[in-house]
C-alpha cells in the first residue's frame, strides 16, 4: 500500500498522558486539516490536575501557536497567560464544542489572537501569579508574609481576593485536586 506524502504526525498537545484530551485534539486537528487549515497548533489543557504544572512551568519553551483549552474555573488564569505571552493565540472553555473551535480557529487571520474573555470576568494580575507560585512552592503564606513584610491580615486578604477571582471559597481548594 503506497501512502505517498501523507503525514501521520500526532498533534502537539499537553499533557501527553491524557488520552481523552489527545483523542479530542486529534479529531480537532483532522477537522482543521480537512477544512484547509494547515497551521500547526499546540493544544494545552488547563484543569485541576494540570494546574500545578501550568503554574510552575508556564510559559512553555514551544514556538508556534498555542491554544489553551481550560476548565471554567481556570479561565481567568488562561486569559492572563494569553494577555502576557505572544504565542498563546486562543483560549477556549472546555465546554466549547468542536464545531465552534474549528470555526474560530479557521477564520482567525494568521497574526490575530482570538480572545474569548468575558468583559466582566475578574482579571488575574502578576502579583496574583507570584503569590500562587510562592504558595505552591512553600505550602503556606508565612513565607509570603515575611518576604513582602506584610501583616497576617493583608496576606489573608490577598488569598481571599485570588480565591474570589477563581470562584472558590479557599485558595487551598485549588491544590487539593492536583
N, C-alpha and C positions, 0 to 999 in steps of 0.2 A: 504494500500500500504506500503510495507516494503522497506525502503531505505537503510537498512544495515548501513554500516560505512561511508556513503557518507557525506562529509562535505560541507556545503554551506556558509562558511565564505567569507565575502566580501573581495576583495583585499584591501590592505592598499594603500590609495592614498590621496594626499593633493593638492588642497583644497577639502574638503569633500562636499562642496555645489556646485561644478561644475559637473553637471550631465553628460555632454557630455564627459568630461575627464574621469569620473568614468566609463562610459559605455565603452569607449575605453580601459581603463585599465582592466576591467572585461573580455573583449574579448581577450586581450593580455594574461592575466593570464590563461584563458581557453586554448588558443593555446599552451602556455608553458607547462601546465599540460598534455595536450593531447600528446605532444612530449616527455613526460617522465621527464621533468624538474620540480622537486618538491621543489626547493628553494623558500624561502619567500623573496619577494621584497617589498619595499615601493617606490611608484612612486610619484614624486613631479613635479608639473607643474610650470614652471617659465615663466611668461609673464608680460605684462604691468600692469595687475590687481593684480598679486600676488607679484610684485617686492618689495613693501614696507614691506610686511610680511617677505619675504625672507631676506631682508636686516636687519631687526630688530630682527628676531627670529632664524636665522640660526647660528649654526647647531642645528638641532632638537635633542631632547633627546631620539631619537629612536636608538635602537641597530639593528643590522642586515644590510642588503644590501639596499642601497638607489640608485635609478635610477632617474636622473633628466631629464625631457623632457622639453626642453627650446625653446622659440621662437628664431629666428635667431639673433635678436638684443641683447639678453641677453646671448648668448653662451659664450662670454669671461668671464662673471660672473660665469656661471655654471662650466666652466673649472677651474676657480680659486678655487671654493669650492671642486671640485674633487681633485685638487692637494693638498689641505690643510686639508682635512678631510678623514680619512681612511675608513669610512663606505659608502662614495659615490663611487660606483663601476663603474658607466657608466653615460655618458651624451650623449643625442641624440637631434638632431634638431626636432622640432615638425612636420616638413615636411617629416620625415622618415616614410616609410610605415611599416605596421605591420609585414610583412614577414621579412624584414631586422632586425627589433627589435628582433623577435623571433629567427632568425638565429644567431645573435650576442650574445644574452643572453644565448642561448642554448649551443653554442660552447665554451663559456667562462669557463675556469677552475675555480674551487671554490675560489681560492685565488687571481686570476688575475683580474686586473681592466681594463676595456675597455675604451680606450681614443679615442675620435673621433675628437680630436683637430687638426686644420689645423696648420701646422708648421709656417705659416706666419701670423697667427692671433695675434692681439695685446694682450699682457698679462696684466691682472689686478693685481695690487700689493696690499699688506697690507695697504699701505698708501692710495691708491685709495678707498678701502673699508672703512677705517676710515673717510676719507673726505665725502664719500657718506652718512655714518651714521650720522655724525655731521650735514650735510646739511639736511638730513631727519628730524632730531630732532629739529633743530633750524629754518630751513626755509631760512636762509641767510648765507652768507660767512663771515660776520663781526665777528662772534664767532670764526671761524677758523683763521681769521686774527689775532685776539687778542690772542687766545690760543697758536698759534705757532710763534707769534711775527714776522710775515712776512708782507711784503708790499702788498698793494692792487693789484699791477700788478702781483706779484708772485702767489697770491691766484687765480686770474683770469686765469693765465696760467695753474695752476693745474686743474681748472674747464674745460678749453679748452682741455687739454690732456685727461682727463677722458671722456669727450663727444666724442672726436675723437675715442677713444678705443671702445666706444659703438655705433659708427656710427650715431651720431646725431649732430646737429649743436649747441644746447644749452643744458646744463645739466638740466635746468628747465623742458624741454620736457619729461624727464623720469617720473616726478612726476605728470604730468597732467592726465595721464590715471588712475593712482591709486588713 
